[in-house]
Amino acid sequence: MYTQIYNLIFKRNSTFVATVFASTFLFQVGLDETVTSWYEARNKGKLWSDLKPKILAGFESEEDDE
Amino acid sequence: MAYVSGPVLKNAATFGGYHVKSIISYIPVLTIWGVAGGAALATFTENWPLFQKTFYEKIPVIGNHWIKEVDPEAAQS
């Protein structure tokens, strides 16, 4: 297992650098997705996507009152 | 019995001053370096809209990450 990882990644500098940059690219995506989903879960109910239907419904009921 | 006066020497084939055989032996590692360079380029252009629209949105599975649909009413002016 460790020998396979060593031979595949660490043995040559080219494969090591390629692994570093490829995993960095994927990590950027993963971190952004994780933080965004955490932020949206923590602020659920306060976000525009959650408020928009309520606000639009409010405007419609005000129009009905008049 | 024919005598040979000396060793028969031949120059190895060259291309651009380098031996062809040594160029061929470098192809695998140079290919991996090309992949590494491409990955580095992708890493540093990840946030560049032109690259996002041209390449990254078309990556399967993770391509949706770069497709951002902002509600026009929520967009800051």
Backbone of each chain as nested JSON, in Angstrom:
{
  "chains": [
    {"id": "A", "residues": [
      {"number": 1, "name": "MET", "atoms": {"N": [0.837, -1.207, 0.0], "CA": [0.0, 0.0, 0.0], "C": [0.871, 1.256, 0.0]}},
      {"number": 2, "name": "TYR", "atoms": {"N": [1.718, 1.387, 1.058], "CA": [2.586, 2.552, 1.121], "C": [3.603, 2.542, -0.012]}},
      {"number": 3, "name": "THR", "atoms": {"N": [4.058, 1.329, -0.37], "CA": [4.995, 1.22, -1.478], "C": [4.351, 1.667, -2.777]}},
      {"number": 4, "name": "GLN", "atoms": {"N": [3.063, 1.292, -2.953], "CA": [2.34, 1.71, -4.166], "C": [2.218, 3.229, -4.212]}},
      {"number": 5, "name": "ILE", "atoms": {"N": [1.855, 3.816, -3.066], "CA": [1.718, 5.285, -3.017], "C": [3.067, 5.93, -3.309]}},
      {"number": 6, "name": "TYR", "atoms": {"N": [4.115, 5.386, -2.695], "CA": [5.449, 5.944, -2.92], "C": [5.818, 5.874, -4.395]}},
      {"number": 7, "name": "ASN", "atoms": {"N": [5.638, 4.692, -4.989], "CA": [6.039, 4.53, -6.394], "C": [5.203, 5.39, -7.329]}},
      {"number": 8, "name": "LEU", "atoms": {"N": [3.927, 5.591, -6.965], "CA": [3.012, 6.317, -7.852], "C": [3.192, 7.832, -7.717]}},
      {"number": 9, "name": "ILE", "atoms": {"N": [3.431, 8.318, -6.524], "CA": [3.394, 9.763, -6.276], "C": [4.762, 10.334, -5.915]}},
      {"number": 10, "name": "PHE", "atoms": {"N": [5.42, 9.782, -4.908], "CA": [6.583, 10.453, -4.327], "C": [7.892, 10.143, -5.029]}},
      {"number": 11, "name": "LYS", "atoms": {"N": [7.919, 9.063, -5.798], "CA": [9.2, 8.63, -6.371], "C": [9.748, 9.658, -7.357]}},
      {"number": 12, "name": "ARG", "atoms": {"N": [8.882, 10.189, -8.199], "CA": [9.314, 11.188, -9.182], "C": [8.802, 12.555, -8.761]}},
      {"number": 13, "name": "ASN", "atoms": {"N": [9.637, 13.564, -8.927], "CA": [9.199, 14.911, -8.581], "C": [8.044, 15.352, -9.466]}},
      {"number": 14, "name": "SER", "atoms": {"N": [8.044, 14.921, -10.739], "CA": [6.976, 15.349, -11.651], "C": [5.621, 14.849, -11.184]}},
      {"number": 15, "name": "THR", "atoms": {"N": [5.544, 13.577, -10.756], "CA": [4.257, 13.057, -10.285], "C": [3.864, 13.716, -8.97]}},
      {"number": 16, "name": "PHE", "atoms": {"N": [4.87, 14.042, -8.148], "CA": [4.583, 14.688, -6.864], "C": [3.979, 16.074, -7.093]}},
      {"number": 17, "name": "VAL", "atoms": {"N": [4.626, 16.862, -7.961], "CA": [4.136, 18.219, -8.245], "C": [2.76, 18.151, -8.9]}},
      {"number": 18, "name": "ALA", "atoms": {"N": [2.569, 17.215, -9.823], "CA": [1.26, 17.064, -10.476], "C": [0.189, 16.731, -9.448]}},
      {"number": 19, "name": "THR", "atoms": {"N": [0.502, 15.839, -8.504], "CA": [-0.462, 15.476, -7.462], "C": [-0.793, 16.675, -6.587]}},
      {"number": 20, "name": "VAL", "atoms": {"N": [0.237, 17.445, -6.232], "CA": [0.026, 18.619, -5.38], "C": [-0.933, 19.594, -6.058]}},
      {"number": 21, "name": "PHE", "atoms": {"N": [-0.677, 19.921, -7.33], "CA": [-1.51, 20.923, -7.999], "C": [-2.909, 20.389, -8.289]}},
      {"number": 22, "name": "ALA", "atoms": {"N": [-3.004, 19.115, -8.695], "CA": [-4.332, 18.558, -8.972], "C": [-5.174, 18.517, -7.703]}},
      {"number": 23, "name": "SER", "atoms": {"N": [-4.548, 18.104, -6.574], "CA": [-5.328, 18.053, -5.337], "C": [-5.647, 19.46, -4.839]}},
      {"number": 24, "name": "THR", "atoms": {"N": [-4.761, 20.43, -5.105], "CA": [-5.069, 21.818, -4.742], "C": [-6.292, 22.315, -5.487]}},
      {"number": 25, "name": "PHE", "atoms": {"N": [-6.327, 22.023, -6.802], "CA": [-7.462, 22.445, -7.628], "C": [-8.765, 21.877, -7.086]}},
      {"number": 26, "name": "LEU", "atoms": {"N": [-8.747, 20.572, -6.763], "CA": [-9.959, 19.94, -6.248], "C": [-10.286, 20.445, -4.84]}},
      {"number": 27, "name": "PHE", "atoms": {"N": [-9.239, 20.725, -4.043], "CA": [-9.47, 21.207, -2.682], "C": [-10.13, 22.583, -2.693]}},
      {"number": 28, "name": "GLN", "atoms": {"N": [-9.736, 23.443, -3.631], "CA": [-10.364, 24.76, -3.749], "C": [-11.868, 24.615, -3.935]}},
      {"number": 29, "name": "VAL", "atoms": {"N": [-12.245, 23.699, -4.844], "CA": [-13.667, 23.468, -5.11], "C": [-14.355, 22.912, -3.87]}},
      {"number": 30, "name": "GLY", "atoms": {"N": [-13.731, 21.903, -3.247], "CA": [-14.327, 21.251, -2.092], "C": [-14.505, 22.203, -0.922]}},
      {"number": 31, "name": "LEU", "atoms": {"N": [-13.476, 23.024, -0.649], "CA": [-13.554, 23.966, 0.461], "C": [-14.665, 24.986, 0.227]}},
      {"number": 32, "name": "ASP", "atoms": {"N": [-14.74, 25.5, -1.01], "CA": [-15.751, 26.506, -1.317], "C": [-17.153, 25.928, -1.161]}},
      {"number": 33, "name": "GLU", "atoms": {"N": [-17.345, 24.708, -1.677], "CA": [-18.664, 24.066, -1.567], "C": [-19.018, 23.811, -0.105]}},
      {"number": 34, "name": "THR", "atoms": {"N": [-18.04, 23.333, 0.672], "CA": [-18.292, 23.012, 2.081], "C": [-18.657, 24.268, 2.863]}},
      {"number": 35, "name": "VAL", "atoms": {"N": [-17.856, 25.33, 2.693], "CA": [-18.103, 26.561, 3.451], "C": [-19.435, 27.175, 3.039]}},
      {"number": 36, "name": "THR", "atoms": {"N": [-19.743, 27.152, 1.724], "CA": [-21.007, 27.72, 1.26], "C": [-22.196, 26.959, 1.845]}},
      {"number": 37, "name": "SER", "atoms": {"N": [-22.124, 25.624, 1.833], "CA": [-23.259, 24.851, 2.345], "C": [-23.39, 25.047, 3.857]}},
      {"number": 38, "name": "TRP", "atoms": {"N": [-22.259, 25.169, 4.582], "CA": [-22.313, 25.427, 6.016], "C": [-22.95, 26.783, 6.29]}},
      {"number": 39, "name": "TYR", "atoms": {"N": [-22.524, 27.808, 5.526], "CA": [-23.051, 29.169, 5.693], "C": [-24.55, 29.206, 5.432]}},
      {"number": 40, "name": "GLU", "atoms": {"N": [-24.967, 28.522, 4.374], "CA": [-26.393, 28.539, 4.032], "C": [-27.216, 27.761, 5.045]}},
      {"number": 41, "name": "ALA", "atoms": {"N": [-26.648, 26.675, 5.613], "CA": [-27.363, 25.92, 6.64], "C": [-27.473, 26.745, 7.913]}},
      {"number": 42, "name": "ARG", "atoms": {"N": [-26.385, 27.467, 8.273], "CA": [-26.373, 28.258, 9.512], "C": [-27.312, 29.451, 9.416]}},
      {"number": 43, "name": "ASN", "atoms": {"N": [-27.449, 30.023, 8.216], "CA": [-28.282, 31.218, 8.04], "C": [-29.614, 30.893, 7.366]}},
      {"number": 44, "name": "LYS", "atoms": {"N": [-30.053, 29.661, 7.522], "CA": [-31.298, 29.242, 6.894], "C": [-32.453, 30.08, 7.447]}},
      {"number": 45, "name": "GLY", "atoms": {"N": [-33.27, 30.601, 6.537], "CA": [-34.367, 31.454, 6.969], "C": [-34.063, 32.938, 6.869]}},
      {"number": 46, "name": "LYS", "atoms": {"N": [-32.764, 33.28, 6.762], "CA": [-32.38, 34.688, 6.659], "C": [-31.908, 35.059, 5.259]}},
      {"number": 47, "name": "LEU", "atoms": {"N": [-31.759, 34.056, 4.436], "CA": [-31.181, 34.314, 3.113], "C": [-32.268, 34.787, 2.145]}},
      {"number": 48, "name": "TRP", "atoms": {"N": [-31.836, 35.487, 1.109], "CA": [-32.781, 36.01, 0.113], "C": [-33.611, 34.902, -0.509]}},
      {"number": 49, "name": "SER", "atoms": {"N": [-32.963, 33.757, -0.761], "CA": [-33.705, 32.659, -1.384], "C": [-34.838, 32.181, -0.482]}},
      {"number": 50, "name": "ASP", "atoms": {"N": [-34.646, 32.297, 0.859], "CA": [-35.715, 31.895, 1.784], "C": [-36.762, 33.002, 1.95]}},
      {"number": 51, "name": "LEU", "atoms": {"N": [-36.297, 34.273, 1.927], "CA": [-37.199, 35.404, 2.199], "C": [-38.037, 35.804, 0.993]}},
      {"number": 52, "name": "LYS", "atoms": {"N": [-37.505, 35.563, -0.194], "CA": [-38.158, 36.057, -1.411], "C": [-39.625, 35.636, -1.504]}},
      {"number": 53, "name": "PRO", "atoms": {"N": [-39.973, 34.333, -1.334], "CA": [-41.398, 33.96, -1.44], "C": [-42.262, 34.659, -0.402]}},
      {"number": 54, "name": "LYS", "atoms": {"N": [-41.721, 34.828, 0.85], "CA": [-42.494, 35.501, 1.903], "C": [-42.747, 36.961, 1.538]}},
      {"number": 55, "name": "ILE", "atoms": {"N": [-41.689, 37.636, 1.078], "CA": [-41.823, 39.058, 0.757], "C": [-42.794, 39.248, -0.401]}},
      {"number": 56, "name": "LEU", "atoms": {"N": [-42.67, 38.403, -1.404], "CA": [-43.589, 38.521, -2.543], "C": [-45.029, 38.247, -2.108]}},
      {"number": 57, "name": "ALA", "atoms": {"N": [-45.218, 37.269, -1.223], "CA": [-46.557, 36.977, -0.711], "C": [-47.094, 38.157, 0.073]}},
      {"number": 58, "name": "GLY", "atoms": {"N": [-46.217, 38.83, 0.853], "CA": [-46.612, 40.015, 1.604], "C": [-47.087, 41.12, 0.707]}},
      {"number": 59, "name": "PHE", "atoms": {"N": [-46.338, 41.379, -0.368], "CA": [-46.737, 42.415, -1.311], "C": [-48.117, 42.102, -1.906]}},
      {"number": 60, "name": "GLU", "atoms": {"N": [-48.33, 40.852, -2.23], "CA": [-49.614, 40.48, -2.856], "C": [-50.777, 40.671, -1.896]}},
      {"number": 61, "name": "SER", "atoms": {"N": [-50.569, 40.298, -0.585], "CA": [-51.668, 40.437, 0.384], "C": [-51.968, 41.905, 0.646]}},
      {"number": 62, "name": "GLU", "atoms": {"N": [-50.886, 42.776, 0.644], "CA": [-51.126, 44.219, 0.817], "C": [-51.985, 44.754, -0.324]}},
      {"number": 63, "name": "GLU", "atoms": {"N": [-51.707, 44.288, -1.515], "CA": [-52.512, 44.733, -2.656], "C": [-53.968, 44.299, -2.502]}},
      {"number": 64, "name": "ASP", "atoms": {"N": [-54.156, 43.087, -1.92], "CA": [-55.503, 42.599, -1.728], "C": [-56.267, 43.445, -0.706]}},
      {"number": 65, "name": "ASP", "atoms": {"N": [-55.518, 43.903, 0.356], "CA": [-56.169, 44.696, 1.397], "C": [-56.754, 45.998, 0.83]}},
      {"number": 66, "name": "GLU", "atoms": {"N": [-56.044, 46.594, -0.109], "CA": [-56.482, 47.888, -0.623], "C": [-57.617, 47.749, -1.617]}}
    ]},
    {"id": "B", "residues": [
      {"number": 1, "name": "MET", "atoms": {"N": [41.462, -13.897, -44.232], "CA": [41.277, -13.111, -43.02], "C": [41.446, -11.642, -43.332]}},
      {"number": 2, "name": "ALA", "atoms": {"N": [40.375, -10.897, -43.179], "CA": [40.45, -9.465, -43.476], "C": [40.714, -8.719, -42.185]}},
      {"number": 3, "name": "TYR", "atoms": {"N": [41.753, -7.936, -42.223], "CA": [42.088, -7.154, -41.035], "C": [41.229, -5.901, -40.953]}},
      {"number": 4, "name": "VAL", "atoms": {"N": [40.895, -5.578, -39.754], "CA": [40.156, -4.35, -39.526], "C": [41.14, -3.342, -38.958]}},
      {"number": 5, "name": "SER", "atoms": {"N": [41.252, -2.206, -39.612], "CA": [42.278, -1.249, -39.215], "C": [41.904, -0.486, -37.948]}},
      {"number": 6, "name": "GLY", "atoms": {"N": [40.639, -0.445, -37.652], "CA": [40.231, 0.275, -36.447], "C": [38.774, 0.053, -36.182]}},
      {"number": 7, "name": "PRO", "atoms": {"N": [38.292, 0.463, -35.042], "CA": [36.863, 0.319, -34.763], "C": [36.031, 1.169, -35.709]}},
      {"number": 8, "name": "VAL", "atoms": {"N": [34.893, 0.611, -36.122], "CA": [33.998, 1.344, -37.016], "C": [33.049, 2.174, -36.146]}},
      {"number": 9, "name": "LEU", "atoms": {"N": [33.251, 3.464, -36.166], "CA": [32.439, 4.332, -35.31], "C": [31.37, 5.021, -36.138]}},
      {"number": 10, "name": "LYS", "atoms": {"N": [30.221, 5.103, -35.548], "CA": [29.129, 5.844, -36.198], "C": [28.56, 6.846, -35.193]}},
      {"number": 11, "name": "ASN", "atoms": {"N": [28.166, 7.967, -35.677], "CA": [27.492, 8.924, -34.8], "C": [26.036, 8.52, -34.644]}},
      {"number": 12, "name": "ALA", "atoms": {"N": [25.555, 8.568, -33.406], "CA": [24.14, 8.287, -33.171], "C": [23.295, 9.404, -33.783]}},
      {"number": 13, "name": "ALA", "atoms": {"N": [22.094, 9.028, -34.185], "CA": [21.197, 10.017, -34.792], "C": [20.875, 11.116, -33.784]}},
      {"number": 14, "name": "THR", "atoms": {"N": [20.908, 12.335, -34.256], "CA": [20.606, 13.453, -33.356], "C": [19.462, 14.282, -33.918]}},
      {"number": 15, "name": "PHE", "atoms": {"N": [18.832, 15.022, -33.029], "CA": [17.766, 15.957, -33.42], "C": [17.934, 17.197, -32.548]}},
      {"number": 16, "name": "GLY", "atoms": {"N": [18.24, 18.284, -33.196], "CA": [18.445, 19.531, -32.448], "C": [19.616, 19.454, -31.486]}},
      {"number": 17, "name": "GLY", "atoms": {"N": [20.624, 18.639, -31.815], "CA": [21.798, 18.532, -30.955], "C": [21.668, 17.486, -29.858]}},
      {"number": 18, "name": "TYR", "atoms": {"N": [20.503, 16.846, -29.74], "CA": [20.301, 15.822, -28.717], "C": [20.146, 14.462, -29.387]}},
      {"number": 19, "name": "HIS", "atoms": {"N": [20.645, 13.414, -28.729], "CA": [20.485, 12.078, -29.269], "C": [19.01, 11.694, -29.262]}},
      {"number": 20, "name": "VAL", "atoms": {"N": [18.587, 11.108, -30.371], "CA": [17.171, 10.754, -30.518], "C": [16.737, 9.792, -29.416]}},
      {"number": 21, "name": "LYS", "atoms": {"N": [17.612, 8.826, -29.087], "CA": [17.235, 7.846, -28.057], "C": [17.038, 8.505, -26.704]}},
      {"number": 22, "name": "SER", "atoms": {"N": [17.877, 9.503, -26.4], "CA": [17.71, 10.145, -25.092], "C": [16.473, 11.02, -25.081]}},
      {"number": 23, "name": "ILE", "atoms": {"N": [16.139, 11.638, -26.247], "CA": [14.882, 12.406, -26.329], "C": [13.7, 11.487, -26.045]}},
      {"number": 24, "name": "ILE", "atoms": {"N": [13.707, 10.294, -26.692], "CA": [12.599, 9.347, -26.505], "C": [12.503, 8.918, -25.047]}},
      {"number": 25, "name": "SER", "atoms": {"N": [13.672, 8.729, -24.402], "CA": [13.636, 8.282, -23.009], "C": [13.078, 9.356, -22.092]}},
      {"number": 26, "name": "TYR", "atoms": {"N": [13.127, 10.625, -22.526], "CA": [12.588, 11.701, -21.692], "C": [11.09, 11.912, -21.883]}},
      {"number": 27, "name": "ILE", "atoms": {"N": [10.478, 11.304, -22.913], "CA": [9.072, 11.588, -23.225], "C": [8.134, 11.315, -22.04]}},
      {"number": 28, "name": "PRO", "atoms": {"N": [8.247, 10.14, -21.35], "CA": [7.294, 9.9, -20.253], "C": [7.343, 10.971, -19.174]}},
      {"number": 29, "name": "VAL", "atoms": {"N": [8.554, 11.312, -18.716], "CA": [8.648, 12.258, -17.597], "C": [8.237, 13.659, -18.046]}},
      {"number": 30, "name": "LEU", "atoms": {"N": [8.537, 14.012, -19.292], "CA": [8.107, 15.329, -19.777], "C": [6.587, 15.397, -19.904]}},
      {"number": 31, "name": "THR", "atoms": {"N": [5.963, 14.248, -20.252], "CA": [4.495, 14.206, -20.31], "C": [3.904, 14.475, -18.927]}},
      {"number": 32, "name": "ILE", "atoms": {"N": [4.488, 13.822, -17.906], "CA": [3.982, 14.028, -16.54], "C": [4.199, 15.48, -16.114]}},
      {"number": 33, "name": "TRP", "atoms": {"N": [5.334, 16.075, -16.503], "CA": [5.569, 17.493, -16.187], "C": [4.542, 18.38, -16.896]}},
      {"number": 34, "name": "GLY", "atoms": {"N": [4.139, 17.977, -18.109], "CA": [3.1, 18.727, -18.804], "C": [1.785, 18.682, -18.054]}},
      {"number": 35, "name": "VAL", "atoms": {"N": [1.434, 17.492, -17.541], "CA": [0.215, 17.354, -16.732], "C": [0.322, 18.235, -15.487]}},
      {"number": 36, "name": "ALA", "atoms": {"N": [1.511, 18.205, -14.847], "CA": [1.721, 19.026, -13.644], "C": [1.559, 20.509, -13.963]}},
      {"number": 37, "name": "GLY", "atoms": {"N": [2.121, 20.925, -15.107], "CA": [1.989, 22.33, -15.508], "C": [0.542, 22.696, -15.787]}},
      {"number": 38, "name": "GLY", "atoms": {"N": [-0.183, 21.783, -16.439], "CA": [-1.602, 22.03, -16.699], "C": [-2.395, 22.143, -15.412]}},
      {"number": 39, "name": "ALA", "atoms": {"N": [-2.079, 21.281, -14.435], "CA": [-2.781, 21.339, -13.15], "C": [-2.457, 22.641, -12.421]}},
      {"number": 40, "name": "ALA", "atoms": {"N": [-1.2, 23.09, -12.526], "CA": [-0.817, 24.363, -11.892], "C": [-1.565, 25.518, -12.539]}},
      {"number": 41, "name": "LEU", "atoms": {"N": [-1.636, 25.509, -13.857], "CA": [-2.371, 26.556, -14.586], "C": [-3.839, 26.567, -14.174]}},
      {"number": 42, "name": "ALA", "atoms": {"N": [-4.425, 25.357, -14.057], "CA": [-5.83, 25.256, -13.653], "C": [-6.025, 25.8, -12.242]}},
      {"number": 43, "name": "THR", "atoms": {"N": [-5.064, 25.5, -11.354], "CA": [-5.18, 25.971, -9.976], "C": [-5.197, 27.491, -9.91]}},
      {"number": 44, "name": "PHE", "atoms": {"N": [-4.308, 28.126, -10.684], "CA": [-4.171, 29.581, -10.569], "C": [-5.166, 30.345, -11.436]}},
      {"number": 45, "name": "THR", "atoms": {"N": [-5.867, 29.664, -12.343], "CA": [-6.89, 30.346, -13.143], "C": [-8.291, 29.928, -12.713]}},
      {"number": 46, "name": "GLU", "atoms": {"N": [-8.389, 29.262, -11.568], "CA": [-9.663, 28.693, -11.119], "C": [-10.719, 29.777, -10.954]}},
      {"number": 47, "name": "ASN", "atoms": {"N": [-10.294, 30.991, -10.574], "CA": [-11.251, 32.059, -10.286], "C": [-11.397, 33.044, -11.443]}},
      {"number": 48, "name": "TRP", "atoms": {"N": [-10.859, 32.704, -12.607], "CA": [-10.85, 33.599, -13.756], "C": [-12.091, 33.284, -14.603]}},
      {"number": 49, "name": "PRO", "atoms": {"N": [-13.027, 34.243, -14.751], "CA": [-14.292, 33.937, -15.431], "C": [-14.128, 33.344, -16.825]}},
      {"number": 50, "name": "LEU", "atoms": {"N": [-13.162, 33.843, -17.584], "CA": [-12.96, 33.31, -18.947], "C": [-12.647, 31.815, -18.908]}},
      {"number": 51, "name": "PHE", "atoms": {"N": [-11.749, 31.43, -17.984], "CA": [-11.388, 30.019, -17.855], "C": [-12.55, 29.221, -17.277]}},
      {"number": 52, "name": "GLN", "atoms": {"N": [-13.288, 29.82, -16.357], "CA": [-14.442, 29.118, -15.777], "C": [-15.452, 28.77, -16.847]}},
      {"number": 53, "name": "LYS", "atoms": {"N": [-15.772, 29.785, -17.702], "CA": [-16.783, 29.559, -18.737], "C": [-16.281, 28.62, -19.811]}},
      {"number": 54, "name": "THR", "atoms": {"N": [-14.976, 28.749, -20.164], "CA": [-14.443, 27.963, -21.276], "C": [-14.184, 26.517, -20.889]}},
      {"number": 55, "name": "PHE", "atoms": {"N": [-13.635, 26.302, -19.678], "CA": [-13.206, 24.945, -19.33], "C": [-13.945, 24.358, -18.134]}},
      {"number": 56, "name": "TYR", "atoms": {"N": [-13.927, 25.077, -16.999], "CA": [-14.257, 24.415, -15.733], "C": [-15.739, 24.073, -15.615]}},
      {"number": 57, "name": "GLU", "atoms": {"N": [-16.616, 24.887, -16.24], "CA": [-18.042, 24.562, -16.185], "C": [-18.346, 23.252, -16.897]}},
      {"number": 58, "name": "LYS", "atoms": {"N": [-17.457, 22.842, -17.794], "CA": [-17.714, 21.635, -18.589], "C": [-17.139, 20.381, -17.962]}},
      {"number": 59, "name": "ILE", "atoms": {"N": [-16.478, 20.505, -16.8], "CA": [-15.954, 19.327, -16.12], "C": [-17.136, 18.535, -15.552]}},
      {"number": 60, "name": "PRO", "atoms": {"N": [-17.189, 17.214, -15.795], "CA": [-18.287, 16.441, -15.214], "C": [-18.21, 16.415, -13.69]}},
      {"number": 61, "name": "VAL", "atoms": {"N": [-19.34, 16.224, -13.041], "CA": [-19.536, 16.124, -11.589], "C": [-19.309, 17.474, -10.885]}},
      {"number": 62, "name": "ILE", "atoms": {"N": [-18.1, 18.056, -10.987], "CA": [-17.83, 19.286, -10.233], "C": [-18.081, 20.535, -11.068]}},
      {"number": 63, "name": "GLY", "atoms": {"N": [-18.505, 20.376, -12.334], "CA": [-18.683, 21.543, -13.186], "C": [-19.718, 22.536, -12.681]}},
      {"number": 64, "name": "ASN", "atoms": {"N": [-20.72, 22.027, -11.953], "CA": [-21.779, 22.916, -11.433], "C": [-21.248, 23.943, -10.453]}},
      {"number": 65, "name": "HIS", "atoms": {"N": [-20.081, 23.68, -9.888], "CA": [-19.496, 24.614, -8.913], "C": [-19.3, 26.003, -9.515]}},
      {"number": 66, "name": "TRP", "atoms": {"N": [-18.983, 26.082, -10.793], "CA": [-18.677, 27.37, -11.432], "C": [-19.898, 28.008, -12.081]}},
      {"number": 67, "name": "ILE", "atoms": {"N": [-21.02, 27.283, -12.114], "CA": [-22.231, 27.86, -12.694], "C": [-22.987, 28.551, -11.573]}},
      {"number": 68, "name": "LYS", "atoms": {"N": [-22.946, 29.883, -11.589], "CA": [-23.587, 30.649, -10.515], "C": [-24.79, 31.385, -11.086]}},
      {"number": 69, "name": "GLU", "atoms": {"N": [-25.962, 31.058, -10.574], "CA": [-27.176, 31.76, -10.996], "C": [-27.617, 32.668, -9.862]}},
      {"number": 70, "name": "VAL", "atoms": {"N": [-27.231, 33.942, -9.981], "CA": [-27.584, 34.906, -8.943], "C": [-28.921, 35.531, -9.293]}},
      {"number": 71, "name": "ASP", "atoms": {"N": [-29.836, 35.522, -8.317], "CA": [-31.131, 36.167, -8.487], "C": [-30.905, 37.656, -8.752]}},
      {"number": 72, "name": "PRO", "atoms": {"N": [-31.422, 38.222, -9.84], "CA": [-31.147, 39.63, -10.148], "C": [-31.57, 40.575, -9.031]}},
      {"number": 73, "name": "GLU", "atoms": {"N": [-32.591, 40.189, -8.253], "CA": [-33.021, 41.04, -7.142], "C": [-32.06, 40.959, -5.961]}},
      {"number": 74, "name": "ALA", "atoms": {"N": [-31.323, 39.825, -5.883], "CA": [-30.376, 39.667, -4.78], "C": [-28.997, 40.202, -5.136]}},
      {"number": 75, "name": "ALA", "atoms": {"N": [-28.755, 40.427, -6.43], "CA": [-27.429, 40.906, -6.843], "C": [-27.231, 42.337, -6.368]}},
      {"number": 76, "name": "GLN", "atoms": {"N": [-26.052, 42.592, -5.816], "CA": [-25.756, 43.946, -5.336], "C": [-25.418, 44.827, -6.519]}},
      {"number": 77, "name": "SER", "atoms": {"N": [-26.014, 46.022, -6.532], "CA": [-25.775, 46.925, -7.66], "C": [-24.506, 47.741, -7.424]}}
    ]}
  ]
}
